[in-house]
Structure formats: C-alpha cells, structure tokens
Amino acid sequence: MNVQFKKGVLDLCVLSLLSRRACYGYEIVHEISETMEISEGTIYPLLRRLKKDGHLETEIRESTGGPARKYYHLTESGRDLEQSLREEWSSLVRRVSLFLGDADETCEHEPLNKNER
Amino acid sequence: MDKSEFLERLNSGLKDLPENEKQEITADYEEHFAAGAEAGRKEAEISAALGDPDKIGKQLLSASLIETAEKTGSLSALCRAALAIIGLGLFNFLIALAPIIIAASLILVILVCGLSFVFGGVVALVVSLVPSITPADMIVVMPSDSPLARIALSIGFIASGLLISIGSIYPARLFVRAMARYFRMNLSVVRRAYGNEN
C-alpha cells in the first residue's frame, strides 16, 4: 500500500481498535500489522503521543502466567477523536470513489457542489 | 539484531530524555519482546519487524524535546529538537534552522543593546563617584556638572539597560514556543508517515 495512504489512517486504526476493547502494546502492533505493512516500532511513539494528548490511558494488569502488561484504553476525548476521524475517513472515501467512477454519471446523479446545477 | 542490541541502540538515542521517560520507553519495548517470545517469535525476527532503533529513538527524542520547548520556551531544547528532526531527514536544514537563527540574532541585538547601556552606565557611575581615576585622555561629557545628578543619570542608564536585557527574554520565549508548535503541527503529520518506512 502507498506510504501516503497509510500515514493518515494509522491513528484511526489504533483508536478504532481500542474503541472495541482495551489492548496491550504487542496486541495493538500485531492487529495493525495484520491489516497493513508498518514498521512495528513506530506504534509505540504513536501511543505515547496519543496518551500525552489525553486520548489514551494506561493501566498495568497482571497476566496469567506471564509478566504484567500495560493495557491501553480510550478516554472520552479519545472516543471523540475516533468518531471525528472515522467520519472524515468515510466522507473522503465516498468522495474519492465518486470521483473515480464515471465522472459524467457522477455529476448527473450526485453533484459535489449542489449550487452548480 | 537481538533484543539487547536493539534496546542499547534505542537507549543511546534517548540520552537527552529524562530518566523516567527513558525507563517507560524501554519497558514498553521489553514488554513487546517478551510478548513476541511468548508468541514463539525469535528476538531477531521481532527486532527486524520493529524497525531501525536509531530512527525510533530520534522520533521519540524530537517529540519529547518539542514538548519541553513548548512548555518552557527553552531555546536549547528547540535547537536539539531541530537537529533530531533534521537527522530523521524530515525537514530541510534551512527550513528548520533559518527561522531559529534569524530570531536568535534579533534577540541577541536587543540583548547587546541592553548590556551596552549597563556598561555605559557603570563607567559613568565610576567616573562620577571617583573623578580622580578618569584616564587623562578620556573626555567626560555629561549634561550636568553636579555629582549627584551625574550619579542619578548613571544609575538610570544601568537600570534601563537591565530592563532592556531582561525584556529580550520575553520575545525569545514567545518565539521558541511558536516554533515548537510549528514543529509539532508538521510532525504530527510526518510522524505517522514513519509507520511505513523500512
């Protein structure tokens, strides 16, 4: 996948994963890398940034048999950010698919700028 | 690269960070290696997937330095952040440093101006207090012959010089904060791009 495509959606993917359930670092990296090819080490700086900006909180949980793990979960502002990024993403996808489709047809059926009709 | 080499190289890039942050970061990657091992992956495999520890270090370092610069207005933190960012190849040297150098020069001019006032005032004060030590070839031109008026004038000069010098700190701090914000805005976009290299 194109580098520029991925850069914008990495935050959204991490936030969306955490909106479903709290995860520990390795889990987040693992899930994201299943979907897109990333340099796994850069997820941690991203998590630190989201935490510093108040979108995430962490707690240490004991695991059965293994060492304790740091779990990440969304805060209220993290949920808001996830929601707004998600909306931005769907609206972008909608517009781009529309544009990539038959341009004439697109203009007839659903003009991007309604004033032009 | 095994786990210890990865952590060592990461840590060597984080020297400038506060101790507690360094420990937190190391703990995160140690946990990652442990979880990877539990999943049956080899250390070399895990570290290869993580990416270049030098780059990750610079990334973490610049983020932390920018935060410091934005909070405290520290020029030194700002310069070190700029260097780390340049090291990542994210910013052109001139784009990152030119505004810093121009602003630093302007602020230096104000500072030198203020210090000159202080120096002039001190010389005038000494000459007014002890006229006998005035060098033979020095011509003292002051608006009044009364020693008291001369002393008052000298002290006035020193005081206004100090005010100008101290005053130069405020625009400096303001500028450092603005630059740090500018870096952060740019990096929040670029930093995400980093998720895909290597």
Interface residues (C-beta under 8 A of the other chain):
Chain A: V3 Q4 K6 K7 G8 L10 D11 Y24 G25 Y26 E27 V29 H30 S33 M36 E37 I38 S39 E40 G41 T42 I43 Y44 P45 L46 L47 R48 R49 K52 G66 P67 R69 K70
Chain B: I25 A27 D28 Y29 E31 H32 A34 A35 G36 E38 A39 A49 L50 G51 D52 P53 I56 Q59 L60 A63 E67 S188 V189 V190 R191 R192 A193 Y194 G195 N196 E197 N198
